């Protein structure tokens, strides 16, 4: 895909390119050897453990990050047009901890990490700052989600999630979503979540009062 004027305008609306004049964006992308790749529905961009030496920005379509576990993929996050999932490029490991797959025909802008780092353009410096900001916004959320959904048993995922929530003076936490939303977050059926919460109550592990839960 060529860097057409329409494409440049579309990219310019992304937070990744905030502050970079639209008239200079095409030259910057060419200078750092950025490229567009096309993914078909279901196609993997990277598998967990693969080397990741570029920063990806979704031009169009949707990609899903998922963690392989027990022969299945547990969805972790989705990214749409204009969003970067640069947190999939750990600064120290340079390997992605998740599978990255297109959920529909998708175009990805790939920004080579090495070329961006060595580029001396002021716009490249701003791009690095923007990417760093986007990473810092999402990396904590991704790490927390991975730590929760990485637990093999539903009961362990429930407990891991509850530990991420602040407690009130009575030692209770408030789950900021309904049961169906919580089940989706935990990668479980809502009936399975309700059944597991009931079991944990009967076993004296939890005290459940609507959205308020106390770990006993």
Residue frames relative to the residue before (quaternion, step in Angstrom):
aa qw qx qy qz dx dy dz
X 1.0000 0.0000 0.0000 0.0000 0.00 0.00 0.00
X 0.3778 -0.7259 0.5332 0.2145 3.57 -0.91 0.95
X 0.4859 -0.6314 0.5124 0.3204 3.54 -1.26 0.45
X 0.0500 -0.8252 0.5622 -0.0236 3.54 0.32 1.29
X 0.6695 -0.4959 0.3587 0.4208 3.55 -1.27 0.30
X 0.6394 0.5220 -0.3254 0.4613 3.59 1.01 -0.78
X 0.6492 0.5097 -0.3144 0.4689 3.57 0.99 -0.84
X 0.6445 0.5231 -0.3206 0.4564 3.58 0.95 -0.87
X 0.6515 0.5022 -0.3172 0.4719 3.60 0.95 -0.83
X 0.6397 0.5264 -0.3221 0.4583 3.57 1.01 -0.81
X 0.6702 0.4893 -0.2943 0.4742 3.58 0.93 -0.89
X 0.6330 0.5736 -0.3325 0.3997 3.56 1.00 -0.84
X 0.6283 0.5442 -0.3367 0.4424 3.60 1.17 -0.49
X 0.5543 0.6081 -0.3875 0.4156 3.59 1.27 -0.22
X 0.5627 -0.6090 0.4468 0.3361 3.57 -1.11 0.73
X 0.5467 0.6298 -0.3910 0.3895 3.59 1.19 -0.51
X 0.7792 0.3197 -0.1590 0.5150 3.59 1.05 -0.76
X 0.2738 0.7857 -0.5105 0.2169 3.57 1.22 0.40
X 0.8050 0.2771 -0.2175 0.4774 3.56 -0.94 0.92
X 0.6229 0.5043 -0.3443 0.4891 3.60 1.24 -0.19
X 0.4344 -0.7130 0.4739 0.2797 3.64 -0.57 1.07
X 0.5544 -0.6376 0.4222 0.3283 3.54 -0.95 0.91
X 0.6377 0.5478 -0.3307 0.4288 3.59 1.09 -0.69
X 0.7194 0.4246 -0.2406 0.4943 3.60 1.21 -0.45
X 0.5093 0.6995 -0.4052 0.2953 3.57 1.23 -0.37
X 0.6432 0.5268 -0.3379 0.4411 3.61 0.91 -0.84
X 0.6617 0.5055 -0.3082 0.4599 3.60 0.92 -0.90
X 0.6372 0.5247 -0.3301 0.4580 3.58 1.01 -0.79
X 0.6675 0.5058 -0.3093 0.4505 3.58 0.87 -0.92
X 0.6558 0.4927 -0.3102 0.4805 3.56 1.04 -0.73
X 0.6447 0.5423 -0.3230 0.4311 3.58 1.00 -0.81
X 0.7462 0.3603 -0.2175 0.5158 3.59 1.00 -0.76
X 0.4697 -0.7208 0.4092 0.3040 3.57 1.31 0.31
X 0.2017 0.7786 -0.5601 0.1982 3.59 0.95 0.90
X 0.0730 -0.8015 0.5931 0.0220 3.56 -1.14 0.59
X 0.3795 -0.6940 0.5683 0.2266 3.52 -1.31 0.44
X 0.0629 -0.7736 0.6285 0.0507 3.57 -0.97 0.85
X 0.3080 -0.7484 0.5653 0.1597 3.54 -1.14 0.70
X 0.1177 -0.7807 0.6122 0.0439 3.56 -0.96 0.95
X 0.3442 -0.7080 0.5735 0.2266 3.56 -1.03 0.76
X 0.6868 -0.4736 0.3439 0.4310 3.57 -1.25 0.31
X 0.8124 0.2306 -0.1979 0.4976 3.56 -0.83 1.04
X 0.5475 0.6384 -0.4003 0.3640 3.61 1.20 -0.25
X 0.3971 -0.7122 0.5339 0.2237 3.55 -1.04 0.86
X 0.3246 -0.7024 0.5996 0.2043 3.53 -1.07 0.84
X 0.7679 -0.1153 0.0922 0.6234 3.56 1.02 -0.89
X 0.3433 -0.6894 0.5934 0.2341 3.53 -1.25 0.56
X 0.6332 -0.5088 0.4120 0.4129 3.57 -1.22 0.46
X 0.7675 0.3091 -0.2586 0.4985 3.55 -0.81 1.04
X 0.5502 0.6126 -0.4030 0.3996 3.59 1.23 -0.31
X 0.5539 -0.5876 0.4729 0.3524 3.53 -1.20 0.55
X 0.0999 -0.7799 0.6175 0.0230 3.55 -1.02 0.85
X 0.0401 0.8437 -0.5304 0.0725 3.59 -0.10 1.27
X 0.7001 0.3694 -0.2853 0.5403 3.57 1.18 0.53
X 0.4157 -0.6724 0.5531 0.2629 3.53 -1.30 0.44
X 0.2199 -0.8126 0.5281 0.1114 3.62 -0.58 1.10
X 0.0616 -0.7558 0.6512 0.0304 3.53 -1.14 0.80
X 0.3940 -0.7213 0.5170 0.2391 3.59 -0.79 0.99
X 0.2577 -0.7564 0.5848 0.1395 3.57 -0.74 1.09
X 0.7594 -0.1566 0.1213 0.6198 3.57 0.96 -0.91
X 0.6807 0.4617 -0.3538 0.4453 3.56 -1.17 0.57
X 0.3916 -0.6902 0.5571 0.2447 3.56 -1.33 -0.27
X 0.0876 -0.7681 0.6308 0.0666 3.56 -1.03 0.81
X 0.2367 -0.7656 0.5872 0.1142 3.53 -1.20 0.63
X 0.2360 -0.7254 0.6289 0.1500 3.53 -1.04 0.86
X 0.0573 0.8033 -0.5879 0.0759 3.58 -0.81 0.98
X 0.3423 -0.7432 0.5442 0.1853 3.53 -1.16 0.65
X 0.3764 -0.7306 0.5160 0.2414 3.61 -0.70 1.01
X 0.1613 0.7785 -0.5885 0.1468 3.54 -0.89 0.97
X 0.8591 0.0047 -0.0305 0.5108 3.55 -0.81 1.03
X 0.7035 -0.4668 0.2632 0.4668 3.55 1.03 0.75
X 0.6995 0.3915 -0.2641 0.5363 3.58 1.29 0.10
X 0.4071 -0.6703 0.5567 0.2740 3.53 -1.34 0.33
X 0.1842 -0.7645 0.6086 0.1059 3.57 -0.85 1.00
X 0.3850 -0.7371 0.4999 0.2419 3.65 -0.45 1.14
X 0.2008 -0.7875 0.5771 0.0807 3.54 -1.01 0.91
X 0.7891 -0.1441 0.1402 0.5805 3.60 0.90 -0.91
X 0.2172 -0.7430 0.6137 0.1553 3.54 -1.32 0.38
X 0.1338 -0.7897 0.5967 0.0487 3.56 -1.14 0.71
X 0.1744 -0.8073 0.5604 0.0615 3.55 -0.92 0.99
X 0.8206 -0.2753 0.1873 0.4645 3.52 -1.36 -0.19
X 0.8142 0.2430 -0.2136 0.4821 3.55 -0.92 1.02
X 0.6392 0.5444 -0.3295 0.4319 3.58 1.22 -0.31
X 0.2832 -0.7227 0.6061 0.1739 3.51 -1.18 0.71
X 0.1246 -0.7517 0.6342 0.1313 3.55 -1.14 0.56
X 0.0631 0.8513 -0.5118 0.0968 3.51 0.91 1.09
X 0.5477 0.6116 -0.4056 0.4018 3.59 1.21 -0.34
X 0.5573 0.5836 -0.3921 0.4417 3.57 1.29 -0.16
X 0.6601 0.4339 -0.3021 0.5335 3.60 1.32 0.00
X 0.1733 -0.8130 0.5456 0.1068 3.63 0.23 1.18
X 0.5319 -0.6788 0.4063 0.3020 3.57 -0.81 1.03
X 0.7466 0.3972 -0.2269 0.4830 3.58 0.99 -0.74
X 0.7389 0.4381 -0.2381 0.4532 3.58 0.97 -0.81
X 0.1657 -0.8032 0.5420 0.1835 3.57 1.05 -0.86
X 0.6307 0.4575 -0.3561 0.5158 3.55 1.16 0.60
X 0.4331 -0.7027 0.4966 0.2685 3.56 -1.00 0.74
X 0.3643 -0.7434 0.5136 0.2255 3.62 -0.93 0.83
X 0.7432 0.3690 -0.1921 0.5240 3.60 1.27 -0.16
X 0.4970 -0.5726 0.5419 0.3625 3.52 -1.37 0.22
X 0.1358 -0.7763 0.6116 0.0697 3.58 -1.02 0.79
X 0.0458 0.8280 -0.5448 0.1242 3.53 -0.42 1.29
X 0.4376 -0.6726 0.5321 0.2703 3.57 -1.11 0.74
X 0.2999 -0.7591 0.5516 0.1717 3.57 -0.89 0.94
X 0.7600 0.0655 -0.0442 0.6451 3.55 1.35 -0.25
X 0.6928 -0.4197 0.3144 0.4951 3.63 -1.13 0.12
X 0.0065 -0.8403 0.5310 -0.1094 3.55 -0.55 1.23
X 0.2066 -0.7391 0.6279 0.1293 3.53 -1.19 0.73
X 0.1084 -0.7972 0.5936 0.0178 3.56 -0.89 1.01
X 0.2708 -0.7123 0.6224 0.1785 3.55 -1.01 0.88
X 0.1519 -0.7936 0.5863 0.0591 3.58 -0.72 1.09
X 0.1342 -0.7885 0.5993 0.0347 3.58 -0.65 1.17
X 0.3469 -0.7692 0.4913 0.2158 3.63 -0.28 1.20
X 0.4596 -0.7151 0.4560 0.2634 3.58 -0.68 1.11
X 0.6739 0.5119 -0.3073 0.4351 3.59 0.88 -0.92
X 0.6840 0.4791 -0.2910 0.4668 3.59 0.87 -0.93
X 0.6347 0.5214 -0.3354 0.4613 3.59 1.02 -0.75
X 0.6580 0.5255 -0.3100 0.4414 3.58 0.95 -0.86
X 0.7394 0.4258 -0.2321 0.4670 3.58 0.97 -0.82
X 0.5369 0.6342 -0.4049 0.3817 3.60 1.24 -0.31
X 0.2873 -0.7947 0.5181 0.1321 3.58 -0.84 1.02
X 0.4100 0.7167 -0.4704 0.3113 3.60 1.25 0.06
X 0.5336 -0.6184 0.4633 0.3437 3.62 -1.02 0.75
X 0.6297 0.5323 -0.3392 0.4528 3.58 1.08 -0.64
X 0.6130 0.5332 -0.3468 0.4687 3.59 1.11 -0.62
X 0.6153 0.5348 -0.3391 0.4695 3.58 1.07 -0.76
X 0.6637 0.4980 -0.2996 0.4709 3.58 0.96 -0.88
X 0.6273 0.5307 -0.3299 0.4648 3.58 1.04 -0.77
X 0.6377 0.5144 -0.3246 0.4726 3.59 0.99 -0.80
X 0.6466 0.5152 -0.3153 0.4659 3.58 0.99 -0.83
X 0.6565 0.5113 -0.3120 0.4584 3.58 0.95 -0.87
X 0.6515 0.5095 -0.3128 0.4670 3.56 0.96 -0.86
X 0.6396 0.5269 -0.3191 0.4598 3.55 1.00 -0.83
X 0.6439 0.5190 -0.3154 0.4654 3.58 1.01 -0.83
X 0.6669 0.4968 -0.3012 0.4666 3.57 0.92 -0.92
X 0.6388 0.5267 -0.3247 0.4573 3.58 1.01 -0.78
X 0.6820 0.4948 -0.2987 0.4482 3.57 0.88 -0.95
X 0.6031 0.5590 -0.3559 0.4440 3.59 1.13 -0.59
X 0.8024 0.3595 -0.1371 0.4562 3.54 0.88 -1.02
X 0.5813 0.6401 -0.3881 0.3190 3.58 1.05 -0.71
X 0.6418 0.5258 -0.3319 0.4488 3.59 1.02 -0.77
X 0.6506 0.5125 -0.3064 0.4692 3.55 1.00 -0.88
X 0.6673 0.4997 -0.3052 0.4603 3.58 0.92 -0.92
X 0.6514 0.5185 -0.3174 0.4541 3.59 0.92 -0.90
X 0.6582 0.5060 -0.3046 0.4669 3.56 0.97 -0.90
X 0.6617 0.5055 -0.3108 0.4583 3.57 0.91 -0.90
X 0.6467 0.5214 -0.3187 0.4564 3.58 0.95 -0.86
X 0.6646 0.5077 -0.3128 0.4503 3.57 0.96 -0.83
X 0.6680 0.4896 -0.3005 0.4730 3.58 1.11 -0.66
X 0.7569 0.3871 -0.2282 0.4745 3.59 0.62 -1.11
X 0.5563 0.6174 -0.3876 0.3989 3.58 1.25 -0.20
X 0.5432 0.6025 -0.4068 0.4200 3.57 1.24 -0.29
X 0.4579 -0.7340 0.4272 0.2628 3.62 -0.75 0.99
X 0.7526 0.3487 -0.2065 0.5190 3.61 1.02 -0.71
X 0.5835 -0.6004 0.4185 0.3519 3.57 -1.09 0.74
X 0.6341 0.5344 -0.3430 0.4412 3.60 0.93 -0.81
X 0.6599 0.4959 -0.3085 0.4727 3.59 1.01 -0.78
X 0.6296 0.5209 -0.3374 0.4673 3.60 1.08 -0.71
X 0.6152 0.5414 -0.3404 0.4609 3.57 1.04 -0.77
X 0.6994 0.4731 -0.2746 0.4600 3.57 0.79 -1.01
X 0.6371 0.5270 -0.3271 0.4577 3.58 1.01 -0.82
X 0.6601 0.4978 -0.3128 0.4676 3.58 0.98 -0.81
X 0.6490 0.5274 -0.3258 0.4411 3.59 0.89 -0.90
X 0.6374 0.5369 -0.3287 0.4443 3.59 1.08 -0.67
X 0.6362 0.5315 -0.3399 0.4441 3.61 1.20 -0.33
X 0.6530 0.5383 -0.3058 0.4363 3.60 1.25 -0.33
X 0.5062 -0.6504 0.4671 0.3201 3.61 -1.06 0.69
X 0.3622 -0.7291 0.5434 0.2046 3.57 -1.09 0.77
X 0.3878 -0.6791 0.5585 0.2767 3.56 -1.19 0.56
X 0.7627 -0.3844 0.2539 0.4539 3.57 -1.29 -0.07
X 0.6966 0.4513 -0.2682 0.4890 3.58 1.18 -0.51
X 0.5739 -0.6208 0.3741 0.3812 3.57 1.24 0.18
X 0.5284 0.6231 -0.4135 0.4019 3.57 1.26 0.32
X 0.2181 -0.7285 0.6265 0.1708 3.54 -1.28 0.43
X 0.2947 -0.7355 0.5810 0.1860 3.56 -1.18 0.57
X 0.3134 -0.7408 0.5661 0.1802 3.57 -0.69 1.09
X 0.2934 -0.8206 0.4683 0.1455 3.63 -0.42 1.21
X 0.6933 0.3771 -0.2837 0.5446 3.60 1.02 0.79
X 0.5400 -0.6066 0.4557 0.3644 3.56 -1.21 0.38
X 0.7290 -0.4511 0.2789 0.4328 3.57 -1.29 0.22
X 0.6550 0.5157 -0.3255 0.4461 3.59 0.95 -0.83
X 0.6574 0.4955 -0.3044 0.4792 3.58 0.97 -0.86
X 0.6471 0.5158 -0.3168 0.4634 3.57 1.00 -0.83
X 0.6387 0.5221 -0.3244 0.4629 3.57 0.97 -0.83
X 0.6391 0.5194 -0.3251 0.4649 3.58 0.98 -0.83
X 0.6440 0.5231 -0.3151 0.4608 3.58 0.96 -0.88
X 0.7281 0.4247 -0.2319 0.4855 3.57 1.00 -0.87
X 0.4100 -0.7259 0.4552 0.3128 3.59 1.36 0.05
X 0.5513 0.5681 -0.4078 0.4550 3.55 0.88 1.02
X 0.5505 -0.5608 0.4848 0.3838 3.55 -1.29 0.26
X 0.5674 -0.6209 0.4041 0.3595 3.60 -1.01 0.74
X 0.6229 0.5310 -0.3465 0.4582 3.61 1.07 -0.65
X 0.6338 0.5236 -0.3301 0.4639 3.58 1.06 -0.74
X 0.6405 0.5194 -0.3248 0.4631 3.58 1.02 -0.80
X 0.6596 0.5051 -0.3109 0.4617 3.60 0.88 -0.92
X 0.6552 0.5102 -0.3063 0.4653 3.57 0.97 -0.87
X 0.6734 0.4949 -0.3001 0.4599 3.60 0.94 -0.87
X 0.6290 0.5189 -0.3371 0.4706 3.59 1.02 -0.75
X 0.6349 0.5267 -0.3234 0.4636 3.59 1.01 -0.81
X 0.6504 0.5158 -0.3092 0.4641 3.58 1.00 -0.86
X 0.6706 0.4976 -0.2975 0.4628 3.57 0.94 -0.89
X 0.6072 0.5295 -0.3491 0.4786 3.58 1.14 -0.58
X 0.6781 0.4979 -0.2939 0.4538 3.58 0.84 -0.97
X 0.6855 0.4702 -0.2760 0.4825 3.57 1.10 -0.69
X 0.4977 -0.6854 0.4112 0.3369 3.59 1.29 -0.03
X 0.4399 0.6955 -0.4601 0.3332 3.58 1.19 0.42
X 0.8036 0.1378 -0.0351 0.5779 3.56 1.02 -0.87
X 0.1932 -0.7014 0.6660 0.1646 3.50 -1.37 0.40
X 0.0811 -0.8379 0.5395 -0.0148 3.59 -0.42 1.25
X 0.0564 0.7689 -0.6330 0.0695 3.55 -0.88 1.04
X 0.7852 -0.2030 0.0935 0.5775 3.56 0.14 1.30
X 0.8062 -0.1922 0.1722 0.5324 3.56 -0.72 -1.10
X 0.6236 0.5339 -0.3433 0.4563 3.58 1.27 -0.18
X 0.0142 -0.8057 0.5894 -0.0570 3.55 -0.80 1.08
X 0.1207 -0.7631 0.6301 0.0773 3.55 -1.05 0.82
X 0.3224 -0.7220 0.5813 0.1917 3.54 -0.93 0.95
X 0.2251 -0.8097 0.5343 0.0904 3.55 -0.63 1.21
